[in-house]
Each structure stands twice: as structure tokens, then as C-alpha cells.
Amino acid sequence: MSKLAFTAALVAVLSIPAFADTMSSAQMMRAMPPDSVTVTDWYKQSVYDPNNNKIGEVMDVLVDKSGKITSLIVGVGGFLGVDSKDVAVPFDAVHVTSKDNNKWYLVMNTTKDELKNAPGFTYDRNSTTWMPDKKSD
């Protein structure tokens, strides 16, 4: 019996590298793509209008199934979260610009009032998706 157990254990151990080879078919990168930024460079960042007035903050970054960033959820209005609203904007509507100190920031060619008047969205934790906000109808 112990000979059978030893043989089974030996076969299991020897098959691990073969199994690992079939699992490692994903391509790995050896360097980062040039001009890449992380999602954290966008998430929770302030958004400004062209006149350098803060108009909102990025609350979420939406990615389609192919991995392409499609839109941003921008929180606008309110004070300390009261009467604030989350709106969806196309990803390409927000541009990166640098300030005098060479620090970059996000700019959108709109006003705070236009964002406040846009349709609102709320995050549904059950479906893990953004849904139209019934309050903004």
C-alpha cells in the first residue's frame, strides 16, 4: 500500500511542472509601455475647467471588456458629499495638462454648472455597475 501511495505522490509531483507549463501561456512584458499611467493617476483626481477652476473629481474609471477606458465618473457639486452628483463623461473629454510646477492635472472643456445639469448616476453594489440616478430625472 505504501508503495502505491509513494508512486502516486511521485507521479503527482512530477506532473506539476507539466501542468505549470500549460498554465503559463499568457504573454509577459519585460518593460512598461512608453507614456503609460496607472488608473490611480486618474482616480480621485480633481478635474478643472480651462480657467483653472475645480469642477469635479474622478470617482471611477470605466473599462470595457477589451480593456479600453471608455468613460470617467466625475463627482460634482455638494459640500463634503452632501448634494453631490456623479456624472459620466467620455474618457477623451478629459485632457492632461501640466501646471507651472510641471505637475500634471486633468482639464475638461465644460463648466461646473453644465456637469451639475448632466444626468446623474449611482453605483449599484449588487450589480457592480453604474445606474441612472432616479433623483436626476
C-alpha angles and dihedrals in degrees: 000000000000089000089056092048091048092050092049091049092048092050090048093051093046092049094055094081091048090050091047090053091057091048095052098067092116116107116246126206123231095195138021117259111257117263092015120154130187126246087246087066086067104029115094091002121139119249120215135196120236089269091060095254116142108244102170150323131258106251099174142002116221120211126189123226092269091057097254117138106239107173148353128230107224121196112216137179130003132085120261090347096308113127091359122146133205117219131182119235129179112262092235091056089073118070132193115238130172125233127219092277090055090251111136125229138179122261130187124188096233141079132253089246092055090052091047089053094049120101111277129228134202128203115244108208093195095059094026091227140106114260131192110272110243090208092064095055 
